[in-house]
Amino acid sequence: MFFDSIDFMAMTLALQQAKLSINSSPNPRVGCVIVKEKRIISCGYTKSPGGNHAEIDALLNAAAQGYDVYNSTVYITLEPCSYFGYTPPCTEALIKSGIKKVIIAINDPNPLVSGKGVAQLISAGISVKQGLMQKEAYEINIGFFSRMQRGIPWVRMKIASSLDNKTSLYNNSSQWITSKESRNDSHIWRARSCAILTGKNI
Protein backbone atom coordinates (compact mmCIF):
# COMPACT_ATOMS: atom_id res chain seq x y z
CA MET A 1 0.00 0.00 0.00
CA PHE A 2 1.41 3.40 -1.00
CA PHE A 3 1.97 6.14 1.55
CA ASP A 4 3.47 9.52 0.68
CA SER A 5 5.76 11.86 2.60
CA ILE A 6 2.85 13.72 4.20
CA ASP A 7 1.46 10.41 5.47
CA PHE A 8 4.78 9.52 7.10
CA MET A 9 5.18 13.00 8.58
CA ALA A 10 1.67 12.98 10.06
CA MET A 11 1.95 9.45 11.46
CA THR A 12 5.36 10.23 12.96
CA LEU A 13 3.74 13.12 14.80
CA ALA A 14 0.83 10.87 15.86
CA LEU A 15 3.32 8.40 17.33
CA GLN A 16 4.99 11.25 19.23
CA GLN A 17 1.57 12.20 20.57
CA ALA A 18 0.96 8.58 21.66
CA LYS A 19 4.14 8.70 23.74
CA LEU A 20 2.61 11.60 25.70
CA SER A 21 -0.24 9.30 26.69
CA ILE A 22 1.70 7.99 29.67
CA ASN A 23 -1.22 7.65 32.13
CA SER A 24 -3.80 5.99 29.87
CA SER A 25 -3.51 2.46 31.33
CA PRO A 26 -5.38 0.15 31.14
CA ASN A 27 -6.28 1.81 27.84
CA PRO A 28 -3.62 1.77 25.11
CA ARG A 29 -1.44 4.77 24.38
CA VAL A 30 -2.82 6.39 21.23
CA GLY A 31 -1.98 9.49 19.23
CA CYS A 32 -4.05 11.24 16.57
CA VAL A 33 -3.26 13.91 13.97
CA ILE A 34 -5.72 15.67 11.64
CA VAL A 35 -4.54 16.91 8.25
CA LYS A 36 -6.53 19.09 5.85
CA GLU A 37 -5.29 20.30 2.48
CA LYS A 38 -1.80 18.96 3.29
CA ARG A 39 -1.66 20.97 6.51
CA ILE A 40 -1.67 19.65 10.07
CA ILE A 41 -4.54 21.35 11.87
CA SER A 42 -4.78 19.39 15.12
CA CYS A 43 -3.19 16.76 17.36
CA GLY A 44 -4.37 14.75 20.33
CA TYR A 45 -3.57 11.84 22.59
CA THR A 46 -5.45 9.53 24.95
CA LYS A 47 -5.88 10.85 28.47
CA SER A 48 -6.33 8.96 31.76
CA PRO A 49 -9.19 6.40 31.97
CA GLY A 50 -12.53 8.19 31.71
CA GLY A 51 -10.91 11.06 29.81
CA ASN A 52 -10.91 11.71 26.10
CA HIS A 53 -9.37 9.27 23.65
CA ALA A 54 -6.86 10.58 21.12
CA GLU A 55 -9.42 11.03 18.34
CA ILE A 56 -11.79 13.04 20.53
CA ASP A 57 -8.90 15.09 21.90
CA ALA A 58 -7.77 15.97 18.37
CA LEU A 59 -11.31 16.82 17.21
CA LEU A 60 -11.87 19.07 20.22
CA ASN A 61 -8.49 20.75 19.75
CA ALA A 62 -9.36 21.45 16.11
CA ALA A 63 -12.70 22.98 17.11
CA ALA A 64 -11.06 25.08 19.82
CA GLN A 65 -8.71 26.53 17.20
CA GLY A 66 -11.58 27.23 14.81
CA TYR A 67 -10.73 24.54 12.26
CA ASP A 68 -13.37 22.70 10.25
CA VAL A 69 -12.35 19.02 9.95
CA TYR A 70 -14.82 18.26 7.15
CA ASN A 71 -13.11 16.31 4.33
CA SER A 72 -9.88 16.02 6.33
CA THR A 73 -7.61 12.99 6.80
CA VAL A 74 -7.14 11.55 10.29
CA TYR A 75 -4.00 9.64 11.30
CA ILE A 76 -4.36 7.32 14.28
CA THR A 77 -1.72 5.06 15.82
CA LEU A 78 -4.32 2.41 16.75
CA GLU A 79 -7.68 1.39 15.30
CA PRO A 80 -10.39 3.62 16.82
CA CYS A 81 -12.67 2.08 19.42
CA SER A 82 -16.15 1.04 18.29
CA TYR A 83 -17.94 0.29 21.56
CA PHE A 84 -19.13 2.23 24.60
CA GLY A 85 -16.74 1.80 27.54
CA TYR A 86 -16.02 4.69 29.91
CA THR A 87 -16.54 6.95 26.90
CA PRO A 88 -18.61 6.78 23.67
CA PRO A 89 -17.12 5.06 20.58
CA CYS A 90 -14.52 7.14 18.75
CA THR A 91 -15.80 5.79 15.44
CA GLU A 92 -19.11 7.61 15.97
CA ALA A 93 -17.39 10.93 16.59
CA LEU A 94 -15.18 10.49 13.52
CA ILE A 95 -18.16 9.65 11.32
CA LYS A 96 -20.20 12.61 12.59
CA SER A 97 -17.28 14.98 12.02
CA GLY A 98 -17.40 14.52 8.25
CA ILE A 99 -13.83 13.40 7.71
CA LYS A 100 -13.08 11.65 4.41
CA LYS A 101 -10.12 9.38 5.20
CA VAL A 102 -8.53 7.57 8.14
CA ILE A 103 -5.02 6.14 8.11
CA ILE A 104 -4.34 3.67 10.91
CA ALA A 105 -0.93 2.37 11.98
CA ILE A 106 -2.14 -0.92 13.46
CA ASN A 107 -5.37 -2.76 14.29
CA ASP A 108 -6.57 -2.94 17.89
CA PRO A 109 -6.00 -6.45 19.35
CA ASN A 110 -8.89 -6.01 21.79
CA PRO A 111 -11.59 -8.47 20.60
CA LEU A 112 -14.23 -5.83 21.40
CA VAL A 113 -12.68 -3.59 18.75
CA SER A 114 -10.48 -5.64 16.40
CA GLY A 115 -11.66 -4.97 12.85
CA LYS A 116 -14.98 -3.54 14.01
CA GLY A 117 -13.73 0.03 14.16
CA VAL A 118 -12.44 -0.18 10.60
CA ALA A 119 -15.67 -1.81 9.42
CA GLN A 120 -17.79 0.96 10.92
CA LEU A 121 -15.73 3.65 9.22
CA ILE A 122 -15.89 1.93 5.84
CA SER A 123 -19.65 1.39 6.19
CA ALA A 124 -20.02 5.14 6.71
CA GLY A 125 -18.20 5.82 3.42
CA ILE A 126 -14.88 6.80 4.97
CA SER A 127 -11.73 5.65 3.15
CA VAL A 128 -9.46 3.59 5.41
CA LYS A 129 -5.81 2.66 4.92
CA GLN A 130 -3.84 0.56 7.40
CA GLY A 131 -0.29 -0.48 8.21
CA LEU A 132 1.62 2.81 8.14
CA MET A 133 4.52 2.60 10.67
CA GLN A 134 2.96 -0.48 12.19
CA LYS A 135 6.11 -1.69 13.98
CA GLU A 136 6.57 1.62 15.76
CA ALA A 137 2.93 1.67 16.84
CA TYR A 138 3.18 -1.90 18.15
CA GLU A 139 6.24 -1.10 20.26
CA ILE A 140 4.53 1.81 21.99
CA ASN A 141 1.77 -0.54 23.19
CA ILE A 142 3.71 -3.79 23.47
CA GLY A 143 2.30 -4.45 26.95
CA PHE A 144 -1.27 -3.86 25.77
CA PHE A 145 -0.78 -6.24 22.84
CA SER A 146 0.70 -8.90 25.13
CA ARG A 147 -2.22 -8.63 27.53
CA MET A 148 -4.82 -8.80 24.76
CA GLN A 149 -3.19 -11.49 22.61
CA ARG A 150 -1.46 -13.71 25.20
CA GLY A 151 -3.33 -12.93 28.39
CA ILE A 152 -0.09 -12.11 30.22
CA PRO A 153 1.80 -8.87 30.89
CA TRP A 154 4.97 -7.76 29.14
CA VAL A 155 7.70 -7.95 31.77
CA ARG A 156 10.90 -5.91 31.88
CA MET A 157 13.61 -6.51 34.46
CA LYS A 158 16.21 -4.02 35.69
CA ILE A 159 19.18 -5.21 37.73
CA ALA A 160 21.73 -2.86 39.30
CA SER A 161 24.76 -4.90 40.28
CA SER A 162 28.48 -5.06 39.62
CA LEU A 163 30.14 -7.79 37.55
CA ASP A 164 30.85 -9.76 40.73
CA ASN A 165 27.13 -9.66 41.63
CA LYS A 166 27.40 -6.96 44.31
CA THR A 167 25.02 -4.07 44.85
CA SER A 168 27.27 -1.96 47.09
CA LEU A 169 30.73 -1.88 48.65
CA TYR A 170 31.38 -4.04 51.69
CA ASN A 171 31.22 -0.99 53.97
CA ASN A 172 28.04 0.32 52.31
CA SER A 173 29.78 3.59 51.38
CA SER A 174 28.68 3.46 47.72
CA GLN A 175 25.41 5.12 46.77
CA TRP A 176 24.88 4.16 43.15
CA ILE A 177 25.81 1.13 41.07
CA THR A 178 24.45 2.59 37.84
CA SER A 179 25.13 5.93 36.18
CA LYS A 180 22.87 8.99 36.22
CA GLU A 181 21.95 8.33 32.59
CA SER A 182 21.00 4.75 33.40
CA ARG A 183 18.85 5.86 36.33
CA ASN A 184 17.06 8.45 34.19
CA ASP A 185 16.38 5.81 31.55
CA SER A 186 15.05 3.49 34.24
CA HIS A 187 12.57 6.16 35.38
CA ILE A 188 11.27 6.51 31.83
CA TRP A 189 10.63 2.75 31.62
CA ARG A 190 9.01 2.80 35.07
CA ALA A 191 6.66 5.56 33.93
CA ARG A 192 5.57 3.34 31.03
CA SER A 193 4.82 0.43 33.33
CA CYS A 194 1.43 -0.39 34.83
CA ALA A 195 2.96 -2.02 37.91
CA ILE A 196 6.39 -2.25 39.54
CA LEU A 197 7.75 -5.14 41.60
CA THR A 198 10.89 -4.65 43.65
CA GLY A 199 12.93 -6.72 46.09
CA LYS A 200 16.42 -7.71 47.12
CA ASN A 201 16.09 -11.51 46.94
CA ILE A 202 14.83 -11.91 43.38
C-alpha positions as CSV (number, residue, x, y, z in Angstrom):
1,M,0.0,0.0,0.0
2,F,1.4,3.4,-1.0
3,F,2.0,6.1,1.6
4,D,3.5,9.5,0.7
5,S,5.8,11.9,2.6
6,I,2.8,13.7,4.2
7,D,1.5,10.4,5.5
8,F,4.8,9.5,7.1
9,M,5.2,13.0,8.6
10,A,1.7,13.0,10.1
11,M,2.0,9.4,11.5
12,T,5.4,10.2,13.0
13,L,3.7,13.1,14.8
14,A,0.8,10.9,15.9
15,L,3.3,8.4,17.3
16,Q,5.0,11.3,19.2
17,Q,1.6,12.2,20.6
18,A,1.0,8.6,21.7
19,K,4.1,8.7,23.7
20,L,2.6,11.6,25.7
21,S,-0.2,9.3,26.7
22,I,1.7,8.0,29.7
23,N,-1.2,7.7,32.1
24,S,-3.8,6.0,29.9
25,S,-3.5,2.5,31.3
26,P,-5.4,0.1,31.1
27,N,-6.3,1.8,27.8
28,P,-3.6,1.8,25.1
29,R,-1.4,4.8,24.4
30,V,-2.8,6.4,21.2
31,G,-2.0,9.5,19.2
32,C,-4.0,11.2,16.6
33,V,-3.3,13.9,14.0
34,I,-5.7,15.7,11.6
35,V,-4.5,16.9,8.2
36,K,-6.5,19.1,5.9
37,E,-5.3,20.3,2.5
38,K,-1.8,19.0,3.3
39,R,-1.7,21.0,6.5
40,I,-1.7,19.7,10.1
41,I,-4.5,21.3,11.9
42,S,-4.8,19.4,15.1
43,C,-3.2,16.8,17.4
44,G,-4.4,14.8,20.3
45,Y,-3.6,11.8,22.6
46,T,-5.4,9.5,25.0
47,K,-5.9,10.8,28.5
48,S,-6.3,9.0,31.8
49,P,-9.2,6.4,32.0
50,G,-12.5,8.2,31.7
51,G,-10.9,11.1,29.8
52,N,-10.9,11.7,26.1
53,H,-9.4,9.3,23.7
54,A,-6.9,10.6,21.1
55,E,-9.4,11.0,18.3
56,I,-11.8,13.0,20.5
57,D,-8.9,15.1,21.9
58,A,-7.8,16.0,18.4
59,L,-11.3,16.8,17.2
60,L,-11.9,19.1,20.2
61,N,-8.5,20.8,19.8
62,A,-9.4,21.4,16.1
63,A,-12.7,23.0,17.1
64,A,-11.1,25.1,19.8
65,Q,-8.7,26.5,17.2
66,G,-11.6,27.2,14.8
67,Y,-10.7,24.5,12.3
68,D,-13.4,22.7,10.3
69,V,-12.3,19.0,9.9
70,Y,-14.8,18.3,7.1
71,N,-13.1,16.3,4.3
72,S,-9.9,16.0,6.3
73,T,-7.6,13.0,6.8
74,V,-7.1,11.6,10.3
75,Y,-4.0,9.6,11.3
76,I,-4.4,7.3,14.3
77,T,-1.7,5.1,15.8
78,L,-4.3,2.4,16.7
79,E,-7.7,1.4,15.3
80,P,-10.4,3.6,16.8
81,C,-12.7,2.1,19.4
82,S,-16.1,1.0,18.3
83,Y,-17.9,0.3,21.6
84,F,-19.1,2.2,24.6
85,G,-16.7,1.8,27.5
86,Y,-16.0,4.7,29.9
87,T,-16.5,6.9,26.9
88,P,-18.6,6.8,23.7
89,P,-17.1,5.1,20.6
90,C,-14.5,7.1,18.8
91,T,-15.8,5.8,15.4
92,E,-19.1,7.6,16.0
93,A,-17.4,10.9,16.6
94,L,-15.2,10.5,13.5
95,I,-18.2,9.6,11.3
96,K,-20.2,12.6,12.6
97,S,-17.3,15.0,12.0
98,G,-17.4,14.5,8.2
99,I,-13.8,13.4,7.7
100,K,-13.1,11.7,4.4
101,K,-10.1,9.4,5.2
102,V,-8.5,7.6,8.1
103,I,-5.0,6.1,8.1
104,I,-4.3,3.7,10.9
105,A,-0.9,2.4,12.0
106,I,-2.1,-0.9,13.5
107,N,-5.4,-2.8,14.3
108,D,-6.6,-2.9,17.9
109,P,-6.0,-6.4,19.3
110,N,-8.9,-6.0,21.8
111,P,-11.6,-8.5,20.6
112,L,-14.2,-5.8,21.4
113,V,-12.7,-3.6,18.7
114,S,-10.5,-5.6,16.4
115,G,-11.7,-5.0,12.9
116,K,-15.0,-3.5,14.0
117,G,-13.7,0.0,14.2
118,V,-12.4,-0.2,10.6
119,A,-15.7,-1.8,9.4
120,Q,-17.8,1.0,10.9
121,L,-15.7,3.7,9.2
122,I,-15.9,1.9,5.8
123,S,-19.7,1.4,6.2
124,A,-20.0,5.1,6.7
125,G,-18.2,5.8,3.4
126,I,-14.9,6.8,5.0
127,S,-11.7,5.6,3.1
128,V,-9.5,3.6,5.4
129,K,-5.8,2.7,4.9
130,Q,-3.8,0.6,7.4
131,G,-0.3,-0.5,8.2
132,L,1.6,2.8,8.1
133,M,4.5,2.6,10.7
134,Q,3.0,-0.5,12.2
135,K,6.1,-1.7,14.0
136,E,6.6,1.6,15.8
137,A,2.9,1.7,16.8
138,Y,3.2,-1.9,18.1
139,E,6.2,-1.1,20.3
140,I,4.5,1.8,22.0
141,N,1.8,-0.5,23.2
142,I,3.7,-3.8,23.5
143,G,2.3,-4.4,26.9
144,F,-1.3,-3.9,25.8
145,F,-0.8,-6.2,22.8
146,S,0.7,-8.9,25.1
147,R,-2.2,-8.6,27.5
148,M,-4.8,-8.8,24.8
149,Q,-3.2,-11.5,22.6
150,R,-1.5,-13.7,25.2
151,G,-3.3,-12.9,28.4
152,I,-0.1,-12.1,30.2
153,P,1.8,-8.9,30.9
154,W,5.0,-7.8,29.1
155,V,7.7,-8.0,31.8
156,R,10.9,-5.9,31.9
157,M,13.6,-6.5,34.5
158,K,16.2,-4.0,35.7
159,I,19.2,-5.2,37.7
160,A,21.7,-2.9,39.3
161,S,24.8,-4.9,40.3
162,S,28.5,-5.1,39.6
163,L,30.1,-7.8,37.5
164,D,30.8,-9.8,40.7
165,N,27.1,-9.7,41.6
166,K,27.4,-7.0,44.3
167,T,25.0,-4.1,44.8
168,S,27.3,-2.0,47.1
169,L,30.7,-1.9,48.7
170,Y,31.4,-4.0,51.7
171,N,31.2,-1.0,54.0
172,N,28.0,0.3,52.3
173,S,29.8,3.6,51.4
174,S,28.7,3.5,47.7
175,Q,25.4,5.1,46.8
176,W,24.9,4.2,43.1
177,I,25.8,1.1,41.1
178,T,24.4,2.6,37.8
179,S,25.1,5.9,36.2
180,K,22.9,9.0,36.2
181,E,22.0,8.3,32.6
182,S,21.0,4.8,33.4
183,R,18.8,5.9,36.3
184,N,17.1,8.4,34.2
185,D,16.4,5.8,31.5
186,S,15.1,3.5,34.2
187,H,12.6,6.2,35.4
188,I,11.3,6.5,31.8
189,W,10.6,2.8,31.6
190,R,9.0,2.8,35.1
191,A,6.7,5.6,33.9
192,R,5.6,3.3,31.0
193,S,4.8,0.4,33.3
194,C,1.4,-0.4,34.8
195,A,3.0,-2.0,37.9
196,I,6.4,-2.3,39.5
197,L,7.8,-5.1,41.6
198,T,10.9,-4.7,43.7
199,G,12.9,-6.7,46.1
200,K,16.4,-7.7,47.1
201,N,16.1,-11.5,46.9
202,I,14.8,-11.9,43.4
